Amino acid sequence: MDSGAIRRRLATLLTVLAASGLLAVAAPGQAQAAAQSCSGHKIRTFAFSTGSVKLYRSGNYLCALTVPKGAAAKRPMMVSMQVRGFEPIVDKGQFMSHAGPVRAYVGHRKVWIKGSVGRGSYDSGGWKRY
Protein backbone atom coordinates (compact mmCIF):
# COMPACT_ATOMS: atom_id res chain seq x y z
CA MET A 1 0.00 0.00 0.00
CA ASP A 2 1.38 3.41 -0.89
CA SER A 3 1.52 6.35 1.51
CA GLY A 4 -1.42 8.13 -0.23
CA ALA A 5 -3.77 5.20 0.46
CA ILE A 6 -2.64 5.05 4.08
CA ARG A 7 -3.33 8.78 4.52
CA ARG A 8 -6.81 8.42 2.98
CA ARG A 9 -7.69 5.52 5.28
CA LEU A 10 -6.34 7.39 8.29
CA ALA A 11 -8.35 10.49 7.33
CA THR A 12 -11.51 8.36 6.94
CA LEU A 13 -10.92 6.72 10.31
CA LEU A 14 -10.43 10.09 12.03
CA THR A 15 -13.61 11.45 10.42
CA VAL A 16 -15.64 8.48 11.66
CA LEU A 17 -14.21 8.80 15.17
CA ALA A 18 -14.95 12.53 15.26
CA ALA A 19 -18.54 11.98 14.09
CA SER A 20 -19.15 9.25 16.67
CA GLY A 21 -17.72 11.50 19.39
CA LEU A 22 -20.12 14.29 18.42
CA LEU A 23 -23.06 11.88 18.49
CA ALA A 24 -22.06 10.62 21.93
CA VAL A 25 -22.01 14.20 23.26
CA ALA A 26 -25.31 15.23 21.59
CA ALA A 27 -27.34 12.09 22.39
CA PRO A 28 -27.78 12.64 26.17
CA GLY A 29 -29.23 16.13 25.59
CA GLN A 30 -31.62 14.81 22.98
CA ALA A 31 -32.72 11.99 25.27
CA GLN A 32 -33.34 14.49 28.06
CA ALA A 33 -35.35 16.76 25.75
CA ALA A 34 -37.46 13.80 24.62
CA ALA A 35 -38.19 12.90 28.24
CA GLN A 36 -39.43 16.44 28.93
CA SER A 37 -42.01 16.60 26.18
CA CYS A 38 -44.89 14.61 24.77
CA SER A 39 -44.75 12.48 21.66
CA GLY A 40 -47.49 12.53 19.06
CA HIS A 41 -49.34 15.55 17.70
CA LYS A 42 -50.74 18.43 19.72
CA ILE A 43 -54.53 18.31 19.75
CA ARG A 44 -55.43 21.11 22.18
CA THR A 45 -53.97 23.98 24.19
CA PHE A 46 -55.96 25.17 27.19
CA ALA A 47 -54.79 28.68 28.11
CA PHE A 48 -55.28 30.29 31.51
CA SER A 49 -54.02 33.47 33.18
CA THR A 50 -50.52 32.24 34.14
CA GLY A 51 -49.84 29.49 31.58
CA SER A 52 -51.37 26.73 29.51
CA VAL A 53 -51.98 22.99 29.47
CA LYS A 54 -50.92 21.29 26.24
CA LEU A 55 -52.55 18.01 25.26
CA TYR A 56 -50.99 15.55 22.78
CA ARG A 57 -52.30 12.32 21.23
CA SER A 58 -50.30 9.37 19.98
CA GLY A 59 -52.52 6.44 19.02
CA ASN A 60 -54.67 5.58 22.05
CA TYR A 61 -52.42 7.52 24.45
CA LEU A 62 -52.83 11.08 25.70
CA CYS A 63 -50.02 13.15 27.14
CA ALA A 64 -50.34 16.48 28.98
CA LEU A 65 -47.98 19.11 30.31
CA THR A 66 -48.38 22.51 31.91
CA VAL A 67 -46.24 25.37 30.61
CA PRO A 68 -45.96 28.81 32.27
CA LYS A 69 -46.25 32.15 30.49
CA GLY A 70 -42.74 33.60 30.29
CA ALA A 71 -39.58 32.35 31.93
CA ALA A 72 -38.85 32.98 35.59
CA ALA A 73 -37.60 31.28 38.73
CA LYS A 74 -39.04 28.07 40.11
CA ARG A 75 -42.69 28.28 40.99
CA PRO A 76 -45.45 25.85 41.92
CA MET A 77 -46.87 23.97 38.92
CA MET A 78 -49.15 21.01 38.49
CA VAL A 79 -50.59 18.88 35.70
CA SER A 80 -53.13 16.11 36.24
CA MET A 81 -54.86 13.70 33.88
CA GLN A 82 -57.49 11.24 35.08
CA VAL A 83 -58.92 8.62 32.76
CA ARG A 84 -62.48 7.73 33.75
CA GLY A 85 -62.43 4.69 36.04
CA PHE A 86 -58.76 5.13 37.06
CA GLU A 87 -56.73 7.14 39.56
CA PRO A 88 -55.37 10.53 38.42
CA ILE A 89 -51.78 10.80 37.19
CA VAL A 90 -50.28 13.94 38.73
CA ASP A 91 -46.98 15.80 38.45
CA LYS A 92 -46.83 18.53 41.08
CA GLY A 93 -43.95 20.56 42.48
CA GLN A 94 -41.65 23.55 42.05
CA PHE A 95 -40.59 23.78 38.39
CA MET A 96 -39.01 26.36 36.08
CA SER A 97 -40.12 25.31 32.60
CA HIS A 98 -43.02 22.84 32.83
CA ALA A 99 -44.91 20.28 34.91
CA GLY A 100 -45.24 16.86 33.37
CA PRO A 101 -45.46 15.15 31.05
CA VAL A 102 -48.15 12.81 32.32
CA ARG A 103 -49.12 10.05 29.90
CA ALA A 104 -51.97 7.54 29.99
CA TYR A 105 -53.70 4.98 27.81
CA VAL A 106 -57.19 6.30 27.21
CA GLY A 107 -58.63 4.15 24.45
CA HIS A 108 -62.16 5.49 24.03
CA ARG A 109 -62.60 6.66 27.63
CA LYS A 110 -63.30 10.20 28.78
CA VAL A 111 -60.61 12.22 30.54
CA TRP A 112 -60.46 15.00 33.16
CA ILE A 113 -57.55 17.45 32.71
CA LYS A 114 -56.21 19.94 35.28
CA GLY A 115 -53.21 22.23 35.37
CA SER A 116 -51.89 25.18 37.34
CA VAL A 117 -49.01 27.65 37.47
CA GLY A 118 -48.86 29.73 40.65
CA ARG A 119 -52.35 31.07 41.37
CA GLY A 120 -53.74 30.53 37.87
CA SER A 121 -55.29 27.21 36.92
CA TYR A 122 -57.26 25.24 34.34
CA ASP A 123 -59.84 22.55 35.00
CA SER A 124 -61.71 20.81 32.17
CA GLY A 125 -64.77 20.89 34.43
CA GLY A 126 -65.82 17.34 33.78
CA TRP A 127 -65.25 14.24 31.72
CA LYS A 128 -64.46 14.96 28.07
CA ARG A 129 -63.37 12.89 25.10
CA TYR A 130 -60.28 14.08 23.20
C-alpha positions, 0 to 999 in steps of 0.5 A: 500500500502506498503512503497516499492510500494510508493517509486516505484511510487514516483520514476516513478513520479520524472522520468516523471517530470525530462523528461518533464523538459528536453523536455521543455528546449530543445524544444525552441532551436529545434523550433528556429533551425527549423525556421532557415533552410529549410524543405525538401531535398536539390536539389542544392547548388550554390557556389560563391566566398564568400558563397553559396545558398542552394536550398531545395524542399518539394512538390511544395515548394522551399526554399532557404538560403545563407550561408557564407564560414567560420564563422565571424562577421556580414556581409551583406547577401542576398537571393532572390527567385522570382517565375515567375509572382510574386514579389521576396521574399527577406531576406537582412541584416547584418547576421552572419550565413545565410540569409533566409530562403525564401520559396515559392509555385512554382508548375510548374513555373520557378524561379530566384534565387539570393544570396550574401555574402559581395562582392561575389554573385550568380545569376541564370541568368534567369528563371529556373525550379528546 
